[in-house]
């Protein structure tokens, strides 16, 4: 019974958005335009990305500081307070010195990709008798090589790597929304 209700509500939601296909296409076109602008101005896109991350960290730090005062009785007040202050300071540094922040974020990205690549390779090799294990290893190698390339170019590439990733994401999202909108139109 619950499954039937979920399917009918999902079907109702899907039929409700079919008439909005044009909005999805328009959103996709807008994202493609912004992705193209970001791709043409990678440094500006990198700074915008750093400001976005900085704003999130600053707001998150402030919320954590407020939270610390709300849970004083838990005995972890100073932990929450210090954690919130560090987070807020990191967010402030992103605004005060976006080049330093982009350098730190790019290095963190490189290290994360290297670790993720190694983990994927390990998992893929561990599933070796199963079909498709090579795809997992190949994805891990690609992730590892990407991380190594970013690490090898660091800190100089910190001026454009984050902007490039944002531009690529905007372009892919744009095409995805256009394809989704056109598929909704065809389904009408």
LUMROLUM-664346 format. One record per residue (C-alpha): residue in one letter; x, y, z. Coordinates in steps of 0.02 Angstrom, whole numbers, plus 32768, in hexadecimal, padded with zeros to 4 digits. Layout:
LUMROLUM-664346
AXYZ;...
END
This chain:
LUMROLUM-664346
X800080008000;X808B807A802E;X80E8804E7F8E;X804D80747F26;X803A811C7F7D;X80F081477F5B;X80DF81177EA4;X8040817B7E8D;X808882147EE4;X812782037E7D;X80C081F57DDF;X805A828D7E0F;X80F782F07E30;X814382BA7D8A;X80A682E87D29;X80A1838F7D83;X814C83C17D43;X8130838C7C8E;X80DD84337C6D;X8175848C7CB3;X81EF84457C34;X821884F27BF2;X8255852A7C9D;X82D084997CA3;X831084C57BF5;X831F857D7C26;X837C854E7CC5;X83F084E07C5F;X8413856B7BE2;X843785E27C72;X84AF85677CC2;X8506854C7C1A;X851D86077C08;X856286187CB9;X85D285817C9A;X861585D27BFB;X863586757C57;X868D86167CE2;X86F485B67C62;X872986597C0F;X875986A77CB7;X87A3861A7D1F;X87F9868D7D9D;X875786EB7DC1;X86FA86457DCC;X877D86057E47;X8768869F7EB5;X86AB868C7EAC;X86BB85D77EE0;X872C86077F72;X86B0868E7FA8;X8622860F7FA1;X86818592800B;X86B8861E807F;X860586598097;X85CD85AA80C1;X865A8595813E;X863A863F818E;X8580861F81A2;X85A2856D81DE;X861F85AE825E;X85A5863082A0;X851D85AC82B0;X8595853A830C;X85C585C78384;X850D85E983A7;X84F5852E83BE;X8583852B843D;X852785A784AC;X84888540849A;X84D8849F84D9;X854284E48568;X84FF845E85DB;X854483D08571;X85F583EC85B0;X863984058500;X861C84C084F7;X86D284ED84D3;X86E08466844D;X864A84AB83EF;X8681855E840B;X8734854383CE;X86F984DB833C;X867F85638308;X870285EB831B;X877F858B82AF;X86FB856E822A;X86C68625822C;X877B86608224;X879B85ED818F;X870286398139;X874186E8815F;X87ED86BD8118;X879986858077;X875387358064;X87ED878F80A4;X886B872D803B;X881486C87FB2;X88BA86997F61;X88F786458000;X884F85EF8013;X884F85B47F5D;X88FE856E7F77;X88C885108013;X882884D07FC0;X888684997F24;X890484397F8D;X887683EA7FF0;X882183BB7F4C;X88C1836B7F0A;X88DC83067FA9;X882582D07FAB;X882D82967EF6;X88CE82367F15;X888581DD7FAD;X87DF81BB7F55;X883B81777EBD;X88A581037F26;X880A80C77F84;X87AD80A47EE1;X884080437E9B;X884A7FDD7F3C;X878E7FBA7F3B;X87937F8D7E82;X88237F147E98;X87C97ECB7F2E;X87327EA27EC2;X879E7E597E37;X87407DB77E16;X869F7E177DF6;X86717E5E7D4D;X86927F167D3B;X871E7F1F7DBB;X878E7F6D7D37;X871A80027D26;X872D80277DDF;X87EA801B7DD1;X87E980897D34;X877F810C7D8D;X87F781057E1F;X888E811C7DAE;X883A81B17D59;X881182007E01;X88C281DF7E40;X891382297DA5;X88A282C27DAF;X88D682DC7E64;X898D82C67E39;X898183427DA9;X892F83C37E1A;X89B183A27EA2;X8A4183B17E26;X8A03845B7DEC;X89E1849D7E9A;X89E6852B7ED0;X89E985807E25;X894D85277DE8;X88EF85647E82;X88C285FD7E1B;X8856859B7DA2;X883284E77DD8;X879B850D7E46;X875285807DC1;X876B84FB7D3C;X871084797DA6;X868184F37DC5;X8676851C7D0B;X867284637CDC;X85EC84417D5F;X858084D27D22;X858F84967C6D;X856383E17C98;X84D184187D04;X8495848A7C79;X849583FF7BF9;X8441838A7C75;X83B284047C96;X839C84247BDB;X839583697BB8;X831B834F7C48;X82AC83DC7C0E;X82A9839E7B5B;X828382ED7B98;X81F083337BFC;X81B3838D7B60;X81BD82ED7AFA;X815F828D7B80;X80CB83057B7D;
END
